[in-house]
Amino acid sequence: MSDSVELIILSTFGLEAVVGRELKSLGYPEYTIQDGRISLTADLDAICRTNLWLRSADRVLVKIGEFPAHDFGELFDRTTALPWEDWLPENAEFPVRGKSIKSELHSVPTCQSIVKKAIVNRLQKAYKKEWFAEDGPSFPIDVSIRNDEVTLAIDTSGAGLHKRGYRKSVGPSPLKETLAAGLVQLSYWNSERLLVDPFCGTGTILIEAAWIGRNIAPGLGRSFAAERWPIIDRKRWTDARLQAVDSQRRDIDMPRMQGYDTDRRALGMARGHAQEAKVEEDIHFQQQDFKDFTTSRKYGCLITNPPYGIRSGEEAEVEELYRQMGRIFPELETWSKYVITPHPHFEELLGFSADRRRKLYNGNIACTYFQFPGPRPPQAGGE
């Protein structure tokens, strides 16, 4: 089998270009972008490196085949024709998950069952066995059908890439780590500038920023499905992890980030998460109401995911909060400010318009990332 593989990187809608920039920084400049996915051809090492390093991607898949299918017989035959034995050993566990959008094959459970039977049929002939224990490494099969075009892939990540390992407890309205990293990467923040989150909750935005500033690979503290695959030599994973450890910038002097919230319990979780992430020295958490926020720093970045007011009875309170932003933001004239919210009248409540807007999804909630970039500091890190 060739060392060259086709990878499909899944991402939240709106973050595809961010993931593309991450791929370029890893040395993979050639890729194509579609809604929610980025495709590229690379070597087996890329499976290790992308899983370890991609901050805003959801999963890394290996594409096995792509073909049109309009009926279940065609789906079965074309799936059977693919070289599954090149990837799956005799004892492979291979659960099948799927989705179908605007296609004749719209029954997802039936499609999953047919793909499973087709793979078993192929492996029976390849290994000359009638039954498989499926007690070995996991090879999650991904079935994606869109406009009658079927893409079959194997998930190399296992658990979603947002599961970094540092978040042991979940507070109200949690922000996925991958989205938090995306918000930071879409901003003007860098490791020489102060970063503040006045609605920090359990600290995810600040922790992700600290990892970006110190160049800590987000996948270092977890394992991946493909680490147990016989086709990928263990040395590839070892080398990739050692390189990631060597790339950390623990000795740089970053301004200490500031996280504020009114929820004492959430702040307790934030401190615990920062400790788990080994960046507790980089972030100061404090209980404080947003209306009391002041700063003597002339330049800085504010990135936040404020309350949305989606629950009944909270809307008036949240709208007043957005009006407070409209009073406080002008005082931060030389700061860069970034707010993600689904509220349709955010700018109206704020009293002025954003310089830039980007559509993003926080889970299933359609949001807008409002961006108010300030002037560049007179010198790097200048105050």
Backbone hydrogen bonds, N-H to C=O, Kabsch-Sander energy under -0.5 kcal/mol:
donor,donor_aa,acceptor,acceptor_aa,energy
5,V,42,A,-3.4
7,L,5,V,-0.6
7,L,40,L,-3.2
8,I,61,L,-2.5
9,I,7,L,-0.5
9,I,38,I,-3.5
10,L,8,I,-0.6
10,L,59,R,-2.1
11,S,36,G,-2.0
12,T,56,S,-0.6
15,L,12,T,-2.4
19,V,15,L,-2.3
20,G,16,E,-2.3
21,R,17,A,-2.1
22,E,18,V,-1.9
23,L,19,V,-2.4
24,K,20,G,-2.2
25,S,21,R,-2.1
26,L,22,E,-1.2
27,G,24,K,-1.5
28,Y,23,L,-2.7
31,Y,29,P,-0.7
32,T,39,S,-2.4
34,Q,37,R,-2.8
37,R,34,Q,-1.8
38,I,9,I,-2.3
39,S,32,T,-2.8
40,L,7,L,-2.0
42,A,5,V,-2.5
44,L,3,D,-0.6
46,A,43,D,-1.4
47,I,44,L,-1.2
48,C,44,L,-0.9
49,R,45,D,-2.5
50,T,46,A,-2.7
51,N,47,I,-1.4
52,L,48,C,-2.0
53,W,49,R,-2.3
54,L,50,T,-2.3
58,D,10,L,-3.5
59,R,10,L,-1.1
61,L,8,I,-2.8
62,V,154,I,-2.8
63,K,6,E,-2.8
63,K,61,L,-0.6
64,I,152,L,-2.9
65,G,152,L,-1.8
67,F,150,V,-2.2
69,A,148,D,-2.3
75,L,71,D,-1.9
76,F,72,F,-2.4
77,D,73,G,-2.6
78,R,74,E,-2.4
79,T,75,L,-1.8
80,T,76,F,-2.5
81,A,77,D,-1.4
82,L,79,T,-1.3
84,W,82,L,-2.0
86,D,83,P,-1.6
87,W,84,W,-1.6
88,L,84,W,-3.0
92,A,89,P,-1.7
93,E,137,P,-2.8
94,F,92,A,-0.5
97,R,141,I,-2.7
99,K,143,V,-1.8
101,I,145,I,-3.0
106,H,104,E,-1.8
108,V,106,H,-1.2
111,C,107,S,-2.3
112,Q,108,V,-2.7
113,S,109,P,-2.1
114,I,110,T,-2.4
115,V,111,C,-2.5
116,K,112,Q,-2.2
117,K,113,S,-2.3
118,A,114,I,-2.4
119,I,115,V,-2.3
120,V,116,K,-2.3
121,N,117,K,-2.4
122,R,118,A,-2.1
123,L,119,I,-2.6
124,Q,120,V,-2.6
125,K,121,N,-1.4
126,A,122,R,-2.1
127,Y,123,L,-3.0
128,K,124,Q,-0.9
129,K,124,Q,-1.0
136,G,91,N,-2.6
139,F,93,E,-3.3
141,I,95,P,-3.2
142,D,153,A,-3.3
143,V,97,R,-2.5
143,V,141,I,-0.6
144,S,142,D,-0.6
144,S,151,T,-2.4
145,I,99,K,-2.3
146,R,144,S,-0.5
146,R,149,E,-2.3
147,N,101,I,-2.3
149,E,146,R,-1.7
150,V,67,F,-3.5
150,V,148,D,-0.6
151,T,144,S,-2.8
152,L,65,G,-2.8
153,A,142,D,-2.1
154,I,62,V,-2.3
155,D,140,P,-3.0
156,T,60,V,-2.6
156,T,154,I,-0.6
157,S,60,V,-0.7
159,A,157,S,-0.8
161,L,58,D,-3.0
163,K,160,G,-2.0
164,R,162,H,-1.7
168,K,166,Y,-1.2
180,A,176,K,-2.6
181,A,177,E,-2.5
182,G,178,T,-1.7
183,L,179,L,-2.5
184,V,180,A,-1.9
185,Q,181,A,-2.4
186,L,182,G,-1.6
187,S,184,V,-1.4
193,R,190,N,-2.2
196,V,301,C,-2.5
197,D,258,Q,-2.4
200,C,197,D,-0.7
200,C,260,Y,-2.5
203,G,200,C,-2.7
207,I,203,G,-2.4
208,E,204,T,-2.6
209,A,205,I,-2.1
210,A,206,L,-2.4
211,W,207,I,-2.2
212,I,208,E,-2.1
213,G,209,A,-3.1
214,R,210,A,-2.2
215,N,212,I,-1.0
216,I,211,W,-2.8
217,A,215,N,-0.6
219,G,52,L,-2.5
220,L,217,A,-1.5
222,R,219,G,-1.4
225,A,157,S,-0.7
226,A,156,T,-2.4
227,E,224,F,-1.6
228,R,225,A,-1.6
229,W,226,A,-1.3
232,I,229,W,-1.3
233,D,231,I,-0.7
236,R,233,D,-1.4
237,W,233,D,-0.8
238,T,234,R,-2.2
239,D,235,K,-3.0
240,A,236,R,-2.1
241,R,237,W,-2.4
242,L,238,T,-2.5
243,Q,239,D,-2.4
244,A,240,A,-1.8
245,V,241,R,-2.3
246,D,242,L,-2.4
247,S,243,Q,-1.2
248,Q,245,V,-1.1
249,R,214,R,-3.4
250,R,248,Q,-0.5
252,I,249,R,-0.7
254,M,252,I,-0.9
257,M,282,D,-2.7
258,Q,195,L,-2.3
259,G,284,H,-3.0
260,Y,197,D,-2.5
261,D,286,Q,-1.3
264,R,262,T,-0.9
267,L,263,D,-2.0
268,G,264,R,-1.9
269,M,265,R,-1.9
270,A,266,A,-2.5
271,R,267,L,-2.4
272,G,268,G,-1.8
273,H,269,M,-2.8
274,A,270,A,-2.6
275,Q,271,R,-1.9
276,E,272,G,-2.4
277,A,273,H,-2.3
278,K,275,Q,-1.1
279,V,274,A,-2.8
280,E,274,A,-0.6
282,D,279,V,-1.6
283,I,279,V,-0.5
283,I,280,E,-0.6
284,H,257,M,-3.0
285,F,283,I,-0.6
286,Q,259,G,-2.5
288,Q,261,D,-1.6
288,Q,286,Q,-0.6
292,D,289,D,-1.8
293,F,290,F,-2.2
298,K,383,E,-0.7
301,C,194,L,-2.5
302,L,336,S,-2.8
303,I,196,V,-1.8
303,I,301,C,-0.5
304,T,338,Y,-2.1
314,E,311,R,-1.8
318,V,314,E,-2.3
319,E,315,E,-2.6
320,E,316,A,-1.8
321,L,317,E,-1.6
322,Y,318,V,-2.1
323,R,319,E,-1.6
324,Q,320,E,-2.0
325,M,321,L,-1.8
326,G,322,Y,-1.6
327,R,323,R,-1.0
327,R,324,Q,-0.8
328,I,324,Q,-2.5
329,F,325,M,-3.3
331,E,328,I,-1.2
332,L,328,I,-0.6
332,L,329,F,-1.7
333,E,330,P,-0.7
335,W,332,L,-1.8
336,S,300,G,-2.4
337,K,372,F,-2.0
338,Y,302,L,-2.7
339,V,370,F,-2.4
340,I,304,T,-1.8
341,T,368,T,-1.9
346,F,343,H,-1.2
349,L,345,H,-2.5
350,L,346,F,-2.4
351,G,347,E,-2.3
352,F,347,E,-0.8
355,D,371,Q,-1.7
356,R,371,Q,-1.7
358,R,369,Y,-1.0
360,L,367,C,-2.0
361,Y,13,F,-0.6
362,N,365,I,-2.5
363,G,361,Y,-0.9
365,I,362,N,-1.8
366,A,364,N,-0.6
367,C,360,L,-3.4
368,T,341,T,-2.5
369,Y,358,R,-3.2
370,F,339,V,-3.1
370,F,368,T,-0.9
371,Q,356,R,-2.7
372,F,337,K,-3.1
382,G,379,Q,-3.3
